Amino acid sequence: MAVGKSAVGQRLARRLKRRFVDLDRAIEKSERMKVQEIFERKGEDYFRKAEKLVLREVLSHNGQVIATGGGAIMDEENLRLLKERSFLVWLTAPVNILLQRSGTGKGRPLLRAVDREQQVQELLERRQANYAEANISIDTGFLSLDEVVDEIMRAIRQHSAVSGRLSAPRKS
């Protein structure tokens, strides 16, 4: 939610020479409508089911950088799959910066309350325990895009040195 996950993900994927997948865009392609439209027409429960199906499909392929929506890891199965099959990065920022970045909240179906600051704070509090399961957490509030990507790259190198899990990109 306005932490820069798509921009960071795209830049990281370029640096790693990997494919970038924005899960929300993949859901939109699958459902043939925008996320906001899915929420309006079919509801959040339907969206979360579609999200789970698309995430499973995306995770069946290796060598990708995936940006998920903020609520994707609230589903325990999604969280388990992401932890098993990926290096999980939690991007965060102070609430005031999230509010600035998200503008009016238009196009963000979960940010419709009159008191958006309170709503964002409550969302973050509800998600905190699951977000804390990530391999690393980076506050994007006062870092440039390249600084965020550099932090992730350092963490990936450390993780790879210890676990040997991340392999080189596949040759096509």
Contact map, one row per residue, 1 for C-alpha under 8 A:
1111000000000000000000000000000000000000000000000000000000000000000011000000000000000000000000000100010000000000000000000000000000000000000000000000000000000000000000000000
1111100000000000000000000000000000000000000000000000000000000000000000000000000000000000000000000110110000000000000000000000000000000000000000000000000000000000000000000000
1111100000000000000000000000000000000000000000000000000000000000000000000000000000000000001110000100100000000000000000000000000000000000000110000000000000000000000000000000
1111111100000000000000000000000000000000000000000000000000000000000000000000000000000000001000000000000000000000000000000000000000000000000100000000000000000000000000000000
0111111110000000000000000000000000000000000000000000000000000000001100000000000000000000001000000000000000000000000000000000000000000000000000000000000000000000000000000000
0001111111000000000001000000000000000000000000000000000000000000001000000000000000000000000000000000000000000000000000000000000000000000000000000000000000000000000000000000
0001111111100000000000000000000000000000000000000000000000000000000000000000000000000000000000000000000000000000000000000000000000000000000000001000000000000000000000000000
0001111111110000000000000000000000000000000000000000000000000000000000000000000000000000000000000000000000000000000000000000000000000000000000001001100000000000000000000000
0000111111111000000100000000000000000000000000000000000000000000111000000000000000000000000000000000000000000000000000000000000000000000000000000000000000000000000000000000
0000011111111100000100000000000000000000000000000000000000000000100000000000000000000000000000000000000000000000000000000000000000000000000000000000000000000000000000000000
0000001111111110000000000000000000000000000000000000000000000000000000000000000000000000000000000000000000000000000000000000000000000000000000000100100000000000000000000000
0000000111111111000000000000000000000000000000000000000000000000100000000000000000000000000000000000000000000000000000000000000000000000000000000000100010000000000000000000
0000000011111111111100000000000000000000000000000000000000000001100000000000000000000000000000000000000000000000000000000000000000000000000000000000000000000000000000000000
0000000001111111111000000000000000000000000000000000000000000000000000000000000000000000000000000000000000000000000000000000000000000000000000000000000000000000000000000000
0000000000111111110000000000000000000000000000000000000000000000000000000000000000000000000000000000000000000000000000000000000000000000000000000000000000000000000000000000
0000000000011111110000000000000000000000000000000000000000000000000000000000000000000000000000000000000000000000000000000000000000000000000000000000000000000000000000001000
0000000000001111111000000000000000000000000000000000000000000000000000000000000000000000000000000000000000000000000000000000000000000000000000000000000000000000000000001000
0000000000001111111100000000000000000000000000000000000000000011100000000000000000000000000000000000000000000000000000000000000000000000000000000000000000000000000000001000
0000000000001100111110000000000000000000000000000000000000000011100000000000000000000000000000000000000000000000000000000000000000000000000000000000000000000000000000000000
0000000011001000011111000000000000000000000000000000000000000001111000000000000000000000000000000000000000000000000000000000000000000000000000000000000000000000000000000000
0000000000000000001111101100000000000000000000000000000001000001111000000000000000000000000000000000000000000000000000000000000000000000000000000000000000000000000000000000
0000010000000000000111111100000000000000000000000000000000000000011100000000000000000000000000000000000000000000000000000000000000000000000000000000000000000000000000000000
0000000000000000000011111110000000000000000000000010011000000000011110000000000000000000000000000000000000000000000000000000000000000000000000000000000000000000000000000000
0000000000000000000001111111000000100000000000000010000000000000000110000000000000000000000000000000000000000000000000000000000000000000000000000000000000000000000000000000
0000000000000000000011111111100000000000000000000000000000000000000000000000000000000000000000000000000000000000000000000000000000000000000000000000000000000000000000000000
0000000000000000000011111111110000000000000000000000010000000000000000000000000000000000000000000000000000000000000000000000000000000000000000000000000000000000000000000000
0000000000000000000000111111111000100000000000000110010000000000000000000000000000000000000000000000000000000000000000000000000000000000000000000000000000000000000000000000
0000000000000000000000011111111111100000000000000000000000000000000000000000000000000000000000000000000000000000000000000000000000000000000000000000000000000000000000000000
0000000000000000000000001111111110000000000000000000000000000000000000000000000000000000000000000000000000000000000000000000000000000000000000000000000000000000000000000000
0000000000000000000000000111111100000000000000000000010000000000000000000000000000000000000000000000000000000000000000000000000000000000000000000000000000000000000000000000
0000000000000000000000000011111110000100000000000100000000000000000000000000000000000000000000000000000000000000000000000000000000000000000000000000000000000000000000000000
0000000000000000000000000001111111000000000000000000000000000000000000000000000000000000000000000000000000000000000000000000000000000000000000000000000000000000000000000000
0000000000000000000000000001101111101100000000000000000000000000000000000000000000000000000000000000000000000000000000000000000000000000000000000000000000000000000000000000
0000000000000000000000000001000111111100000000000000000000000000000000000000000000000000000000000000000000000000000000000000000000000000000000000000000000000000000000000000
0000000000000000000000010011000011111110000000100000000000000000000000000000000000000000000000000000000000001000000000000000000000000000000000000000000000000000000000000000
0000000000000000000000000000000001111111000000000000000000000000000000000000000000000000000000000000000000111000000000000000000000000000000000000000000000000000000000000000
0000000000000000000000000000000011111111110000000000000000000000000000000000000000000000000000000000000000000000000000000000000000000000000000000000000000000000000000000000
0000000000000000000000000000001011111111111101100000000000000000000000000000000000000000000000000000000000000000000000000000000000000000000000000000000000000000000000000000
0000000000000000000000000000000000111111111101100000000000000000000000000000000000000000000000000000000000001000000000000000000000000000000000000000000000000000000000000000
0000000000000000000000000000000000011111111000000000000000000000000000000000000000000000000000000000000000000000000000000000000000000000000000000000000000000000000000000000
0000000000000000000000000000000000001111111000000000000000000000000000000000000000000000000000000000000000000000000000000000000000000000000000000000000000000000000000000000
0000000000000000000000000000000000001111111111100000000000000000000000000000000000000000000000000000000000000000000000000000000000000000000000000000000000000000000000000000
0000000000000000000000000000000000000111111111100000000000000000000000000000000000000000000000000000000000000000000000000000000000000000000000000000000000000000000000000000
0000000000000000000000000000000000000110011111110000000000000000000000000000000000000000000000000000000000000000000000000000000000000000000000000000000000000000000000000000
0000000000000000000000000000000000000000011111111000000000000000000000000000000000000000000000000000000000000000000000000000000000000000000000000000000000000000000000000000
0000000000000000000000000000000000000110011111111100000000000000000000000000000000000000000000000000000000000000000000000000000000000000000000000000000000000000000000000000
0000000000000000000000000000000000100110011111111110000000000000000000000000000000000000000000000000000000000000000000000000000000000000000000000000000000000000000000000000
0000000000000000000000000000000000000000000111111111000000000000000000010000000000000000000000000000000000000000000000000000000000000000000000000000000000000000000000000000
0000000000000000000000000000000000000000000011111111100000000000000000000000000000000000000000000000000000000000000000000000000000000000000000000000000000000000000000000000
0000000000000000000000000010001000000000000001111111110000000000000000000000000000000000000000000000000000000000000000000000000000000000000000000000000000000000000000000000
0000000000000000000000110010000000000000000000111111111000000000000000010000000000000000000000000000000000000000000000000000000000000000000000000000000000000000000000000000
0000000000000000000000000000000000000000000000011111111100000000000000010000010000000000000000000000000000000000000000000000000000000000000000000000000000000000000000000000
0000000000000000000000000000000000000000000000001111111110000000000000000000000000000000000000000000000000000000000000000000000000000000000000000000000000000000000000000000
0000000000000000000000100110010000000000000000000111111111000000000000000000000000000000000000000000000000000000000000000000000000000000000000000000000000000000000000000000
0000000000000000000000100000000000000000000000000011111111100000000000000000010000000000000000000000000000000000000000000000000000000000000000000000000000000000000000000000
0000000000000000000000000000000000000000000000000001111111110000000000000000000010000000000000000000000000000000000000000000000000000000000000000000000000000000000000000000
0000000000000000000000000000000000000000000000000000111111111000000000000000000000000000000000000000000000000000000000000000000000000000000000000000000000000000000000000000
0000000000000000000010000000000000000000000000000000011111111000000000000000000000000000000000000000000000000000000000000000000000000000000000000000000000000000000000000000
0000000000000000000000000000000000000000000000000000001111111100000000000000000011001000000000000000000000000000000000000000000000000000000000000000000000000000000000000000
0000000000000000000000000000000000000000000000000000000111111100000000000000000000000000000000000000000000000000000000000000000000000000000000000000000000000000000000000000
0000000000000000000000000000000000000000000000000000000011111111000000000000000000000000000000000000000000000000000000000000000000000000000000000000000000000000000000000000
0000000000000000000000000000000000000000000000000000000000111111000000000000000000000000000000000000000000000000000000000000000000000000000000000000000000000000000000000000
0000000000000000011000000000000000000000000000000000000000001111100000000000000000000000000000000000000000000000000000000000000000000000000000000000000000000000000000001100
0000000000001000011110000000000000000000000000000000000000001111110000000000000000000000000000000000000000000000000000000000000000000000000000000000000000000000000000000000
0000000011011000011110000000000000000000000000000000000000000011111000000000000000000000000000000000000000000000000000000000000000000000000000000000000000000000000000000000
0000000010000000000111100000000000000000000000000000000000000001111100000000000000000000000000000000000000000000000000000000000000000000000000000000000000000000000000000000
0000110010000000000111100000000000000000000000000000000000000000111110000000000000000000000000000000000000000000000000000000000000000000000000000000000000000000000000000000
0000100000000000000001110000000000000000000000000000000000000000011111110000000000000000000000000000000000000000000000000000000000000000000000000000000000000000000000000000
1000000000000000000000110000000000000000000000000000000000000000001111110000000000000000000000000000000000000000000000000000000000000000000000000000000000000000000000000000
1000000000000000000000000000000000000000000000000000000000000000000111111000000000000000000000000000000000000000000000000000000000000000000000000000000000000000000000000000
0000000000000000000000000000000000000000000000000000000000000000000111111110000000000000000000000000000000000000000000000000001000000000000000000000000000000000000000000000
0000000000000000000000000000000000000000000000010011000000000000000111111110011000000000000000000000000000000000000000000000000000000000000000000000000000000000000000000000
0000000000000000000000000000000000000000000000000000000000000000000001111111011000000000000000000000000000000000000000000000000001100000000000000000000000000000000000000000
0000000000000000000000000000000000000000000000000000000000000000000000111111011000000000000000000000000000000000000000000000001001000000000000000000000000000000000000000000
0000000000000000000000000000000000000000000000000000000000000000000000111111111000000000000000000000000000000000000000000000000000000000000000000000000000000000000000000000
0000000000000000000000000000000000000000000000000000000000000000000000001111111100000000000000000000000000000000000000000000000000000000000000000000000000000000000000000000
0000000000000000000000000000000000000000000000000000000000000000000000000011111110000000000000000000000000000000000000000000000000000000000000000000000000000000000000000000
0000000000000000000000000000000000000000000000000001001000000000000000011111111111000000000000000000000000000000000000000000000000000000000000000000000000000000000000000000
0000000000000000000000000000000000000000000000000000000000000000000000011111111111100000000000000000000000000000000000000000000001000000000000000000000000000000000000000000
0000000000000000000000000000000000000000000000000000000000000000000000000001111111110000000000000000000000000000000000000000000000000000000000000000000000000000000000000000
0000000000000000000000000000000000000000000000000000000100100000000000000000111111111000000000000000000000000000000000000000000000000000000000000000000000000000000000000000
0000000000000000000000000000000000000000000000000000000000100000000000000000011111111111000000000000000000000000000000000000000000000000000000000000000000000000000000000000
0000000000000000000000000000000000000000000000000000000000000000000000000000001111111111000000000000000000000000000000000000000000001100000000000000000000000000000000000000
0000000000000000000000000000000000000000000000000000000000000000000000000000000111111100000000000000000000000000000000000000000000000000000000000000000000000000000000000000
0000000000000000000000000000000000000000000000000000000000100000000000000000000011111110000000000000000000000000000000000000000000000000000000000000000000000000000000000000
0000000000000000000000000000000000000000000000000000000000000000000000000000000001111111000000000000000000000000000000000000000000000000000000000000000000000000000000000000
0000000000000000000000000000000000000000000000000000000000000000000000000000000001101111100000000000000000000000000000000000000000000110000000000000000000010000000000000000
0000000000000000000000000000000000000000000000000000000000000000000000000000000001100111110000000000000000000000000000000000000000000111000000000000000000000000000000000000
0000000000000000000000000000000000000000000000000000000000000000000000000000000000000011111000000000000000000000000000000000000000000111110000000000000100000000000000000000
0000000000000000000000000000000000000000000000000000000000000000000000000000000000000001111100000000000000000000000000000000000000110111110000000000000000000000000000000000
0011100000000000000000000000000000000000000000000000000000000000000000000000000000000000111110000000000000000000000000000000000000000000111100000000000000000000000000000000
0010000000000000000000000000000000000000000000000000000000000000000000000000000000000000011111000000000000000000000000000000000000000000111110000000000000000000000000000000
0010000000000000000000000000000000000000000000000000000000000000000000000000000000000000001111101100000000000000000000000000000000000000001110000000000000000000000000000000
0000000000000000000000000000000000000000000000000000000000000000000000000000000000000000000111111100000000000000000000000000000000000000001010000000000000000000000000000000
0000000000000000000000000000000000000000000000000000000000000000000000000000000000000000000011111110000000000000000010011000000000000000000000000000000000000000000000000000
0000000000000000000000000000000000000000000000000000000000000000000000000000000000000000000001111111000000000000000010000000000000000000000000000000000000000000000000000000
0000000000000000000000000000000000000000000000000000000000000000000000000000000000000000000011111111100000000000000000000000000000000000000010000000000000000000000000000000
1110000000000000000000000000000000000000000000000000000000000000000000000000000000000000000011111111110000000000000000000000000000000000000000000000000000000000000000000000
0100000000000000000000000000000000000000000000000000000000000000000000000000000000000000000000111111111000000000000110010000000000000000000000000000000000000000000000000000
0000000000000000000000000000000000000000000000000000000000000000000000000000000000000000000000011111111000000000000000000000000000000000000000000000000000000000000000000000
0110000000000000000000000000000000000000000000000000000000000000000000000000000000000000000000001111111000000000000000000000000000000000000000000000000000000000000000000000
1100000000000000000000000000000000000000000000000000000000000000000000000000000000000000000000000111111110000000000000000000000000000000000000000000000000000000000000000000
0000000000000000000000000000000000000000000000000000000000000000000000000000000000000000000000000011111111000000000000000000000000000000000000000000000000000000000000000000
0000000000000000000000000000000000000000000000000000000000000000000000000000000000000000000000000000011111000000000000000000000000000000000000000000000000000000000000000000
0000000000000000000000000000000000000000000000000000000000000000000000000000000000000000000000000000011111111011000000000000000000000000000000000000000000000000000000000000
0000000000000000000000000000000000000000000000000000000000000000000000000000000000000000000000000000001111111011000000000000000000000000000000000000000000000000000000000000
0000000000000000000000000000000000010000000000000000000000000000000000000000000000000000000000000000000011111000000000000000000000000000000000000000000000000000000000000000
0000000000000000000000000000000000010000000000000000000000000000000000000000000000000000000000000000000011111111000000000000000000000000000000000000000000000000000000000000
0000000000000000000000000000000000110010000000000000000000000000000000000000000000000000000000000000000011111111000000000000000000000000000000000000000000000000000000000000
0000000000000000000000000000000000000000000000000000000000000000000000000000000000000000000000000000000000011111000000000000000000000000000000000000000000000000000000000000
0000000000000000000000000000000000000000000000000000000000000000000000000000000000000000000000000000000011011111100100110000000000000000000000000000000000000000000000000000
0000000000000000000000000000000000000000000000000000000000000000000000000000000000000000000000000000000011011111110100000000000000000000000000000000000000000000000000000000
0000000000000000000000000000000000000000000000000000000000000000000000000000000000000000000000000000000000000011111100100000000000000000000000000000000000000000000000000000
0000000000000000000000000000000000000000000000000000000000000000000000000000000000000000000000000000000000000001111100000000000000000000000000000000000000000000000000000000
0000000000000000000000000000000000000000000000000000000000000000000000000000000000000000000000000000000000000000111111100000000000000000000000000000000000000000000000000000
0000000000000000000000000000000000000000000000000000000000000000000000000000000000000000000000000010000000000011111111110000000000000000000000000000000000000000000000000000
0000000000000000000000000000000000000000000000000000000000000000000000000000000000000000000000110010000000000000001111111000000000000000000000000000000000000000000000000000
0000000000000000000000000000000000000000000000000000000000000000000000000000000000000000000000000000000000000000001111111100000000000000000000000000000000000000000000000000
0000000000000000000000000000000000000000000000000000000000000000000000000000000000000000000000000000000000000010101111111110000000000000000000000000000000000000000000000000
0000000000000000000000000000000000000000000000000000000000000000000000000000000000000000000000100010000000000010000111111111000000000000000000000000000000000000000000000000
0000000000000000000000000000000000000000000000000000000000000000000000000000000000000000000000100000000000000000000011111111100000000000000000000000000000000000000000000000
0000000000000000000000000000000000000000000000000000000000000000000000000000000000000000000000000000000000000000000001111111110000000000000000000000000000000000000000000000
0000000000000000000000000000000000000000000000000000000000000000000000000000000000000000000000000000000000000000000000111111111000000000000000000000000000000000000000000000
0000000000000000000000000000000000000000000000000000000000000000000000000000000000000000000000000000000000000000000000011111111100000000000000000000000000000000000000000000
0000000000000000000000000000000000000000000000000000000000000000000000000000000000000000000000000000000000000000000000001111111100000000000000000000000000000000000000000000
0000000000000000000000000000000000000000000000000000000000000000000000000000000000000000000000000000000000000000000000000111111110000000000000000000000000000000000000000000
0000000000000000000000000000000000000000000000000000000000000000000000100100000000000000000000000000000000000000000000000011111111100000000000000000000000000000000000000000
0000000000000000000000000000000000000000000000000000000000000000000000000000000000000000000000000000000000000000000000000001111111110000000000000000000000000000000000000000
0000000000000000000000000000000000000000000000000000000000000000000000000000000000000000000000000000000000000000000000000000011111111000000000000000000000000000000000000000
0000000000000000000000000000000000000000000000000000000000000000000000001100001000000000000000000000000000000000000000000000001111111100000000000000000000000000000000000000
0000000000000000000000000000000000000000000000000000000000000000000000001000000000000000010000000000000000000000000000000000001111111100000000000000000000000000000000000000
0000000000000000000000000000000000000000000000000000000000000000000000000000000000000000010000000000000000000000000000000000000111111100100000000000000000000000000000000000
0000000000000000000000000000000000000000000000000000000000000000000000000000000000100000000000000000000000000000000000000000000011111110000000000000000000000000000000000000
0000000000000000000000000000000000000000000000000000000000000000000000000000000000100011110000000000000000000000000000000000000001111111100000000000000000000000000000000000
0000000000000000000000000000000000000000000000000000000000000000000000000000000000000011110000000000000000000000000000000000000000001111100000000000000000000000000000000000
0000000000000000000000000000000000000000000000000000000000000000000000000000000000000001110000000000000000000000000000000000000000000111110000000000000000100000000000000000
0000000000000000000000000000000000000000000000000000000000000000000000000000000000000000111100000000000000000000000000000000000000010111111000000000000000000000000000000000
0000000000000000000000000000000000000000000000000000000000000000000000000000000000000000111100000000000000000000000000000000000000000001111100000001001000000000000000000000
0000000000000000000000000000000000000000000000000000000000000000000000000000000000000000001111000000000000000000000000000000000000000000111111100000000000000000000000000000
0011000000000000000000000000000000000000000000000000000000000000000000000000000000000000001110000000000000000000000000000000000000000000011111110001000000000000000000000000
0010000000000000000000000000000000000000000000000000000000000000000000000000000000000000000111001000000000000000000000000000000000000000001111100000000000000000000000000000
0000000000000000000000000000000000000000000000000000000000000000000000000000000000000000000000000000000000000000000000000000000000000000001111110000000000000000000000000000
0000000000000000000000000000000000000000000000000000000000000000000000000000000000000000000000000000000000000000000000000000000000000000001111111111000000000000000000000000
0000000000000000000000000000000000000000000000000000000000000000000000000000000000000000000000000000000000000000000000000000000000000000000101111111000000000000000000000000
0000001100000000000000000000000000000000000000000000000000000000000000000000000000000000000000000000000000000000000000000000000000000000000000111111100000000000000000000000
0000000000100000000000000000000000000000000000000000000000000000000000000000000000000000000000000000000000000000000000000000000000000000000000111111110000000000000000000000
0000000000000000000000000000000000000000000000000000000000000000000000000000000000000000000000000000000000000000000000000000000000000000000000111111111000000000000000000000
0000000100000000000000000000000000000000000000000000000000000000000000000000000000000000000000000000000000000000000000000000000000000000010100111111111100000000000000000000
0000000100110000000000000000000000000000000000000000000000000000000000000000000000000000000000000000000000000000000000000000000000000000000000001111111110000000000000000000
0000000000000000000000000000000000000000000000000000000000000000000000000000000000000000000000000000000000000000000000000000000000000000000000000111111111000000000000000000
0000000000000000000000000000000000000000000000000000000000000000000000000000000000000000000000000000000000000000000000000000000000000000010000000011111111100000000000000000
0000000000000000000000000000000000000000000000000000000000000000000000000000000000000000100000000000000000000000000000000000000000000000000000000001111111110000000000000000
0000000000010000000000000000000000000000000000000000000000000000000000000000000000000000000000000000000000000000000000000000000000000000000000000000111111111000000000000000
0000000000000000000000000000000000000000000000000000000000000000000000000000000000000000000000000000000000000000000000000000000000000000000000000000011111111100000000000000
0000000000000000000000000000000000000000000000000000000000000000000000000000000000000000000000000000000000000000000000000000000000000001000000000000001111111110000000000000
0000000000000000000000000000000000000000000000000000000000000000000000000000000000000010000000000000000000000000000000000000000000000000000000000000000111111111000001000000
0000000000000000000000000000000000000000000000000000000000000000000000000000000000000000000000000000000000000000000000000000000000000000000000000000000011111111100000000000
0000000000000000000000000000000000000000000000000000000000000000000000000000000000000000000000000000000000000000000000000000000000000000000000000000000001111111110000000000
0000000000000000000000000000000000000000000000000000000000000000000000000000000000000000000000000000000000000000000000000000000000000000000000000000000000111111111110000000
0000000000000000000000000000000000000000000000000000000000000000000000000000000000000000000000000000000000000000000000000000000000000000000000000000000000011111111111000000
0000000000000000000000000000000000000000000000000000000000000000000000000000000000000000000000000000000000000000000000000000000000000000000000000000000000001111111100000000
0000000000000000000000000000000000000000000000000000000000000000000000000000000000000000000000000000000000000000000000000000000000000000000000000000000000000111111100000000
0000000000000000000000000000000000000000000000000000000000000000000000000000000000000000000000000000000000000000000000000000000000000000000000000000000000000011111110000000
0000000000000000000000000000000000000000000000000000000000000000000000000000000000000000000000000000000000000000000000000000000000000000000000000000000000000011111111100000
0000000000000000000000000000000000000000000000000000000000000000000000000000000000000000000000000000000000000000000000000000000000000000000000000000000000000011001111100000
0000000000000000000000000000000000000000000000000000000000000000000000000000000000000000000000000000000000000000000000000000000000000000000000000000000000010001000111110000
0000000000000000000000000000000000000000000000000000000000000000000000000000000000000000000000000000000000000000000000000000000000000000000000000000000000000000000111111000
0000000000000000000000000000000000000000000000000000000000000000000000000000000000000000000000000000000000000000000000000000000000000000000000000000000000000000000001111100
0000000000000001110000000000000000000000000000000000000000000010000000000000000000000000000000000000000000000000000000000000000000000000000000000000000000000000000000111110
0000000000000000000000000000000000000000000000000000000000000010000000000000000000000000000000000000000000000000000000000000000000000000000000000000000000000000000000011111
0000000000000000000000000000000000000000000000000000000000000000000000000000000000000000000000000000000000000000000000000000000000000000000000000000000000000000000000001111
0000000000000000000000000000000000000000000000000000000000000000000000000000000000000000000000000000000000000000000000000000000000000000000000000000000000000000000000000111
